[in-house]
Amino acid sequence: MTSSTPKSPSAAVTGLLSFVLVVGGASGLLHEWLGWIHFLGFVRFLAPDGYEVYSYVVMVVLGLAVGAAGDALTRRGRA
């Protein structure tokens, strides 16, 4: 089922940003630990040398926080 109320532009942007951060951070962690190819390779430029694992963990956590904020924004708009 689809919702009849449209998403606000800010909720859509936070959803996209959340997706990029979570998938990019998880992809970076998989690359660091298992040597797999980067799915979103541009995130490696966001991680300083020597702190890649920490940076990717921060990206995943930040992505989850941004997603939760976007969800709260969407719920607030419906009420």
Legacy VTK file of the C-alpha trace (Angstrom):
# vtk DataFile Version 3.0
C-alpha trace
ASCII
DATASET POLYDATA
POINTS 79 float
0.000 0.000 0.000
1.142 3.494 -0.701
0.614 6.507 1.458
-1.711 9.193 0.155
0.256 11.998 1.811
3.355 13.137 -0.120
6.744 13.297 1.589
8.204 16.695 2.264
11.394 17.554 0.369
13.421 17.662 3.584
12.242 14.169 4.544
13.243 12.887 1.113
16.700 14.470 1.398
17.259 13.033 4.872
16.189 9.608 3.602
18.675 9.768 0.732
21.458 11.050 2.975
20.727 8.313 5.505
20.902 5.654 2.790
24.207 6.951 1.423
25.800 7.153 4.879
24.658 3.717 6.059
25.449 1.879 2.828
28.727 3.757 2.305
29.865 3.145 5.880
28.916 -0.540 5.777
30.632 -0.915 2.407
33.760 0.725 3.787
33.759 -1.588 6.797
33.385 -4.638 4.569
36.254 -3.384 2.426
38.502 -2.828 5.446
37.710 -6.152 7.126
37.211 -8.513 4.182
38.868 -6.757 1.261
35.671 -6.509 -0.778
35.260 -3.814 -3.392
33.801 -0.470 -2.341
30.137 -0.140 -3.291
30.183 3.625 -2.789
33.858 4.313 -3.357
33.696 8.065 -2.857
33.254 7.662 0.913
36.910 6.643 1.206
37.764 10.310 0.637
35.796 11.198 3.791
37.905 8.907 6.002
41.300 10.194 7.186
44.296 7.886 6.758
44.708 5.565 9.723
41.176 6.117 11.018
39.165 4.418 8.295
37.335 1.892 10.502
36.353 4.550 13.027
35.175 6.856 10.254
33.027 4.156 8.664
31.448 3.294 12.022
30.688 6.988 12.566
29.126 7.130 9.083
26.822 4.212 9.857
25.769 5.677 13.222
25.292 9.139 11.725
23.244 7.649 8.885
20.968 5.899 11.369
20.568 9.135 13.340
19.758 11.120 10.199
17.238 8.453 9.185
15.565 8.621 12.582
15.433 12.409 12.370
13.895 12.239 8.896
11.326 9.734 10.124
10.449 12.014 13.035
10.137 14.919 10.603
7.753 12.894 8.433
5.662 11.798 11.404
5.459 15.350 12.726
4.209 16.541 9.345
1.354 14.015 9.356
0.046 14.971 12.798
LINES 1 80
79 0 1 2 3 4 5 6 7 8 9 10 11 12 13 14 15 16 17 18 19 20 21 22 23 24 25 26 27 28 29 30 31 32 33 34 35 36 37 38 39 40 41 42 43 44 45 46 47 48 49 50 51 52 53 54 55 56 57 58 59 60 61 62 63 64 65 66 67 68 69 70 71 72 73 74 75 76 77 78
